[in-house]
């Protein structure tokens, strides 16, 4: 179903929630700077209603089963303006709209406000002439507004009327199809990197592992954030298989076919600050890895690209490099970008934010009853580290450098995308054959924190079986995971890794009620308390 409006005389129909003033100018606000007066921008934030959104989705799916429409598009940024101009622009058509017929939930709204409101849960439909009554019937059944507000013309213009008086007439193509390309200057040698002092790694390594471990465990990046997500009902319709906070990708089932959908979100803002191309690549890889760690196949991503002022050539360099990194990763990993948005001019009192390309990934799990766990919970199971050979954990952009270093500027571990793709395929096959009991990504905080979280969630102790250096405990690198493997399956796992560039190393065994990780020791009960209570303490302090 395409976002187009064509066929002279075909009706233009508004469906979904009523339009209000919430979200008015939101697209502009998303690319504005912030200051002490920014509280006045609060009305520009949309108020979402997930239950109405669900009704709209179901109504649209019912609509699609019948031959009733020419095109359909959601009202996103700039609301009715973007959807109407884009639909007509794609078809080279014109459009007449009667804005007084738009369903409104506030009194005294003006044509300007109706065209630019970004109220949520709304769609614009170009219907086939004569199908209006059936479309209205469908949306009435789902208790949603449905109003015929205009029709398609051949004028090439957008003509807006307000109680039968023309209030605007604008050519469509110059706005929707022929916008000028702005070539902003891009820095070739960003100087801000030269102004950052380098990490004193020697001093970092003198830190006591026990102290570092305890501090990282209670950091906002690591500790459980249940206080946030348990305020929302994650079990509506009983389709949630892996909820938020369970480690890695979340999973919902599709009742009709027994499959599952795995979803994950990631952003590497510190890494992107040092190397935006590498950071963006690793964010794409991270969400796909999370999905694979559930036994799924990553299919696609969407991106949310947040940067400072594009008038700063160094910010434009960050933006350009991040986009190139996303493109490179998506080509190799076969994860097309199916949507996204961009927010620029993100500054507070003139200071740019870190480059923040956030990536959300989705994938399919062929058998939802075969989802791979991220909890280590069976005594006697051996834990193995699987990682790219030759890529050693580094401290650049790491969590330990953030909290215990004089800087996080240091060498970073760069990703090998071919190794990453092999890892995804390995996880799919190994899970399909039932060779793995659990698997977890080694991410922020390094091996020590990844192992700890998997054991906390599984409520079991662990003892490492090899000496681990400070670098191995807290250093960070892409394409490395921890696997819980039964001894009888080890040979088959090794055979699947034959001819790959991945190495498998035994690092620990599960059991007991104590975390013994290298020279770190902590009773499991104490770790549980820190992990599950600390975020609540942070919120209460704030």
Secondary structure as UniProt FT lines:
FT   TURN            8..9
FT   STRAND          11..16
FT   TURN            22..25
FT   HELIX           26..29
FT   TURN            30..31
FT   TURN            36..37
FT   HELIX           38..44
FT   HELIX           50..64
FT   STRAND          69..74
FT   TURN            77..78
FT   HELIX           79..91
FT   STRAND          94..98
FT   HELIX           99..101
FT   TURN            107..108
FT   HELIX           111..116
FT   STRAND          122..127
FT   TURN            129..130
FT   HELIX           132..141
FT   TURN            142..143
FT   STRAND          145..153
FT   STRAND          157..162
FT   TURN            163..164
FT   STRAND          165..171
FT   HELIX           173..176
FT   HELIX           191..193
FT   TURN            194..195
FT   HELIX           201..205
FT   HELIX           209..217
FT   TURN            220..222
FT   HELIX           226..229
FT   TURN            230..231
FT   HELIX           236..238
FT   STRAND          240..242
FT   TURN            244..245
FT   STRAND          250..254
FT   TURN            255..258
FT   STRAND          259..266
FT   HELIX           269..274
FT   HELIX           276..292
FT   TURN            293..295
FT   STRAND          297..306
FT   TURN            310..311
FT   HELIX           313..333
FT   STRAND          336..343
FT   STRAND          347..348
FT   TURN            349..350
FT   STRAND          351..352
FT   STRAND          356..365
FT   HELIX           368..370
FT   TURN            379..380
FT   STRAND          382..388
FT   TURN            389..390
FT   TURN            396..397
FT   HELIX           399..404
FT   HELIX           417..432
FT   TURN            433..434
FT   STRAND          438..441
FT   TURN            444..445
FT   HELIX           446..458
FT   STRAND          462..464
FT   HELIX           470..474
FT   STRAND          480..485
FT   HELIX           487..489
FT   HELIX           490..496
FT   TURN            497..499
FT   STRAND          502..510
FT   STRAND          514..517
FT   TURN            518..519
FT   STRAND          520..523
FT   HELIX           524..541
//
